[in-house]
Amino acid sequence: MADVMRSGSAEDPQGAEHSSGAPDEPGGTPRGRKPKDKKKGSFWRELPILIVTALVLTVLIQAFLARVYVIPSQSMEQTLHGCTGCNNDRVLVDKITYRFSDPEPGDVVVFRGPQPWVQNEFEADEPSNPVAGFFQGAASLLGFGAPDEKDFVKRVVAVGGQTVECCDAQNRVLVDGKPLNEPYLYWEPGRGVGQDEFKAVTVPPGHLWVMGDNRNDSADSRVQGGGGTNGAVPVDNVIGKAQLIVLPPTRWQSIPEPNPQTTALGAPGWQTGVPLGVGFAAAFPTLWLGRRLVGVVKQRRSPE
């Protein structure tokens, strides 16, 4: 009986082992505890990946969704400000709208100058140094430099199949014999308020007749390529629709695009809201991508 009582006493090494719980594992870590989890990745290690991803998204967005263009020409005054030596407007050009619809009268569009056009507005100076040229092209892709195309910004006045001419007795452009209502026109001081007359031109199918809002200081469809059908712009050359003035901050606003043919041709008013609706719809994927990127950054920075 005494032997049985002593088997569980403090003097028994085996009894001590059982009373104290499981023995330590090799290395000194108690069997009931787990070693601290090591972080799966470092934020600083993944930061370059995030930066590269952001740059790739920037290039893709500017290539397929939207891009900022600078206005260096006075031809669209006072809708868009542009002049030598001043703070020119920068506009956000939507590249989505015209994937689902064609440009309409009143739209302000950015387009590549067709072959007959010789006076380009968005023409960046070509650097002689190839290294400088590379960095200029890269800056252009990321939106920090001037666009590398030879582009124009004008307002659509007539589309393919319509006949345009100037002017009636009240100094108004006619489309299919009916006068336009153009509240955006600007008459630059010293250039008069009478438009230069031109004979009737039927716009070829798939083309646009474009003119500047600063009507007497704009090299547009009336004169480019010698005028006539040579001045018409192929729809395929259109890069996108100018939607917003984003810089300078004091000029931040949407770009008015009233249809000048509304009175003359009775175009339904709802059409003017379609491009804006498409533009808003296209903004949601961009916001979603931005939020996902921010979420990834926060997740990597928080301890796991």
C-alpha positions in Angstrom: 0.0 0.0 0.0 2.8 2.3 0.9 4.5 1.6 -2.4 1.4 2.6 -4.3 1.2 5.9 -2.5 4.9 6.7 -3.2 4.4 6.2 -7.0 2.7 9.6 -7.3 4.9 11.5 -4.9 7.2 14.5 -5.8 10.2 12.2 -5.4 9.2 10.1 -8.3 10.7 11.5 -11.6 8.0 9.9 -13.7 5.3 11.3 -11.5 6.8 14.8 -11.9 6.8 14.4 -15.6 3.1 13.5 -15.7 2.1 16.2 -13.3 3.8 19.0 -15.2 2.2 18.2 -18.5 3.8 17.3 -21.8 7.6 17.6 -22.0 9.2 20.3 -24.1 9.9 19.6 -27.7 13.5 19.8 -29.0 14.5 23.4 -29.3 12.8 24.5 -26.1 9.3 25.3 -27.5 6.5 23.9 -25.3 4.4 21.3 -27.1 1.2 23.3 -26.6 2.5 26.5 -28.2 2.9 27.4 -31.9 5.9 29.4 -33.2 5.0 32.9 -34.4 4.0 33.0 -38.0 6.4 34.8 -40.2 5.1 37.4 -42.6 4.4 36.0 -46.0 5.7 39.1 -47.8 7.2 42.5 -47.2 5.4 45.6 -48.3 8.7 47.2 -49.4 9.5 44.1 -51.4 6.2 44.2 -53.2 6.2 48.0 -53.7 8.0 47.9 -57.0 5.5 45.4 -58.3 2.6 47.8 -57.3 4.4 50.7 -59.0 4.9 48.8 -62.2 1.2 47.6 -62.1 0.1 51.2 -61.6 2.2 52.4 -64.6 0.9 49.6 -66.8 -2.7 50.5 -65.8 -2.0 54.2 -66.6 -0.8 53.3 -70.1 -3.8 51.0 -70.7 -6.3 53.6 -69.5 -4.8 56.3 -71.7 -4.7 53.9 -74.7 -8.2 52.6 -74.4 -10.3 54.7 -71.9 -9.2 58.3 -71.6 -6.3 60.7 -72.0 -5.4 64.2 -71.1 -4.5 66.6 -74.0 -3.2 70.1 -73.9 -4.8 72.8 -76.1 -2.1 75.0 -77.6 -4.3 76.7 -80.2 -6.7 79.6 -80.1 -9.1 78.0 -82.6 -11.5 76.9 -79.9 -11.6 80.0 -77.9 -13.4 80.7 -75.6 -14.8 77.2 -75.1 -11.2 76.0 -74.7 -8.3 78.3 -73.8 -5.1 78.0 -75.8 -2.5 80.5 -76.8 1.2 81.0 -77.1 2.8 81.8 -73.7 -0.3 81.3 -71.6 -1.6 78.6 -69.3 -3.4 76.4 -71.9 -6.3 74.2 -71.0 -5.8 70.5 -70.5 -8.9 68.4 -71.5 -9.9 64.8 -70.7 -10.6 63.0 -73.9 -13.0 60.1 -73.6 -12.1 57.1 -75.9 -15.0 54.9 -75.0 -18.0 56.8 -76.3 -17.2 56.4 -80.0 -16.7 52.7 -79.7 -20.5 52.4 -79.4 -21.6 55.5 -81.4 -20.5 57.9 -84.0 -19.6 61.6 -83.5 -22.6 63.9 -83.7 -23.0 67.6 -84.5 -21.9 69.7 -81.6 -19.4 67.2 -80.3 -15.9 68.6 -79.5 -13.5 65.9 -80.8 -9.8 65.3 -80.9 -8.6 63.6 -84.1 -5.5 62.8 -86.1 -5.0 65.2 -88.9 -5.7 63.4 -92.3 -3.2 63.5 -95.0 -4.4 66.7 -96.8 -4.3 68.6 -93.5 -0.9 70.4 -93.1 -1.3 72.7 -90.1 -1.2 70.5 -87.0 -2.1 71.8 -83.5 -0.9 69.0 -81.2 2.5 68.5 -82.7 5.3 67.9 -80.3 8.9 69.0 -81.2 11.0 66.0 -82.1 14.2 65.9 -80.0 17.4 65.3 -81.9 18.8 63.2 -79.1 17.4 59.6 -79.3 17.6 59.2 -75.5 15.6 62.4 -75.0 13.2 61.1 -77.6 12.7 57.9 -75.7 12.0 59.7 -72.4 9.7 62.1 -74.2 7.7 59.2 -75.6 7.5 57.5 -72.2 6.3 60.7 -70.6 3.7 61.1 -73.3 2.4 57.5 -72.6 2.1 58.3 -68.9 0.3 61.6 -69.5 3.2 63.8 -68.2 4.3 65.0 -71.6 2.8 66.4 -74.8 0.9 63.9 -77.0 3.2 62.4 -79.6 0.6 62.4 -82.3 -0.2 65.2 -84.8 -3.7 66.0 -83.6 -6.4 68.6 -83.7 -9.4 69.6 -81.6 -12.5 71.0 -83.4 -16.3 70.9 -83.2 -18.4 68.7 -85.4 -20.7 70.8 -87.6 -22.0 68.2 -90.1 -21.7 64.5 -90.7 -21.5 62.2 -93.7 -24.2 62.8 -96.3 -25.0 66.3 -95.1 -24.4 69.4 -97.2 -22.8 72.4 -95.5 -22.2 75.9 -96.8 -21.8 79.5 -95.6 -23.6 81.7 -95.1 -27.2 83.0 -95.1 -28.2 86.6 -94.8 -27.8 86.5 -91.0 -24.2 85.2 -91.2 -25.1 81.6 -90.2 -23.7 78.3 -91.5 -26.3 76.2 -93.3 -26.6 72.4 -93.2 -29.0 70.9 -95.7 -30.2 74.4 -96.4 -31.2 75.1 -92.8 -29.3 77.6 -90.5 -27.4 76.4 -87.5 -27.8 77.7 -83.9 -24.2 78.1 -82.6 -24.2 79.8 -79.2 -20.5 78.8 -78.7 -19.1 81.1 -81.4 -16.4 83.6 -80.4 -15.5 86.6 -82.5 -11.9 87.5 -81.7 -11.3 91.2 -81.5 -9.8 92.6 -84.7 -10.9 89.8 -86.9 -14.4 90.9 -87.6 -17.8 89.2 -87.0 -18.5 88.0 -90.5 -17.7 84.4 -91.5 -15.7 83.6 -94.6 -18.1 82.3 -97.2 -17.6 78.9 -98.9 -19.6 77.0 -101.5 -21.8 74.0 -100.6 -19.9 70.8 -99.8 -21.5 67.4 -99.4 -19.6 65.6 -96.6 -18.5 62.1 -97.8 -20.0 59.1 -96.0 -17.9 58.2 -93.0 -16.5 61.7 -92.7 -17.0 64.8 -90.5 -17.1 68.5 -91.3 -15.4 70.3 -88.3 -14.9 73.9 -87.5 -13.4 76.0 -84.7 -15.5 78.0 -82.2 -13.2 80.9 -82.8 -14.6 81.0 -86.3 -12.4 83.6 -87.8 -9.1 82.2 -86.4 -9.4 78.5 -87.1 -7.7 76.4 -89.9 -10.5 73.8 -90.2 -12.5 71.9 -92.8 -13.0 75.1 -94.8 -9.4 75.6 -95.7 -7.4 72.4 -94.9 -6.4 70.5 -98.0 -7.7 73.3 -100.1 -11.2 73.1 -98.7 -14.1 71.1 -100.2 -14.2 67.4 -99.6 -10.4 67.4 -98.8 -11.2 69.2 -95.6 -13.5 66.5 -94.3 -12.1 64.3 -91.6 -12.6 60.5 -91.6 -14.5 59.2 -88.6 -11.7 56.6 -88.2 -9.3 59.4 -87.4 -11.2 60.5 -84.4 -9.3 59.7 -81.1 -12.1 60.6 -78.7 -14.6 63.1 -77.4 -13.4 66.0 -75.2 -15.5 65.8 -72.0 -13.8 67.9 -69.3 -11.4 70.7 -68.7 -9.2 69.2 -65.9 -6.4 71.9 -65.7 -5.9 74.6 -64.6 -8.0 74.2 -61.5 -9.8 77.5 -62.1 -11.1 76.2 -65.4 -12.3 72.8 -64.1 -15.6 72.2 -65.9 -17.5 70.1 -68.5 -17.3 71.1 -72.1 -20.6 72.5 -73.5 -21.6 70.6 -76.6 -25.0 71.8 -77.8 -26.2 70.3 -81.0 -26.2 73.2 -83.5 -28.7 71.3 -85.7 -31.3 70.9 -83.0 -33.3 73.8 -84.2 -32.7 73.1 -87.9 -33.2 69.4 -88.0 -35.2 68.7 -84.8 -32.8 66.2 -83.3 -34.2 64.7 -80.1 -32.8 66.2 -76.9 -32.1 62.8 -75.2 -29.3 62.1 -77.7 -27.1 64.8 -76.0 -27.2 62.8 -72.8 -26.1 59.4 -74.3 -22.3 60.1 -74.5 -22.3 61.5 -71.0 -24.0 58.4 -69.7 -21.5 56.2 -71.4 -18.7 58.2 -70.0 -20.1 57.8 -66.4 -20.5 54.1 -67.0 -16.9 53.8 -68.1 -15.7 55.5 -65.0 -16.9 52.7 -62.7 -14.3 50.1 -63.8 -11.6 52.7 -63.3 -12.7 53.4 -59.8 -13.0 49.7 -59.0 -9.4 49.1 -60.2 -8.2 52.0 -58.0 -10.0 50.7 -54.9 -8.6 47.2 -55.5 -5.1 48.6 -55.7 -5.5 50.7 -52.5 -6.9 47.6 -50.8 -3.9 45.5 -51.8 -1.5 48.2 -50.4 -3.4 48.4 -47.1 -3.5 44.6 -46.8 0.2 44.3 -47.4 1.0 47.0 -44.8 -1.1 45.5 -42.1 0.5 42.8 -39.9 -0.7 39.3 -40.8 
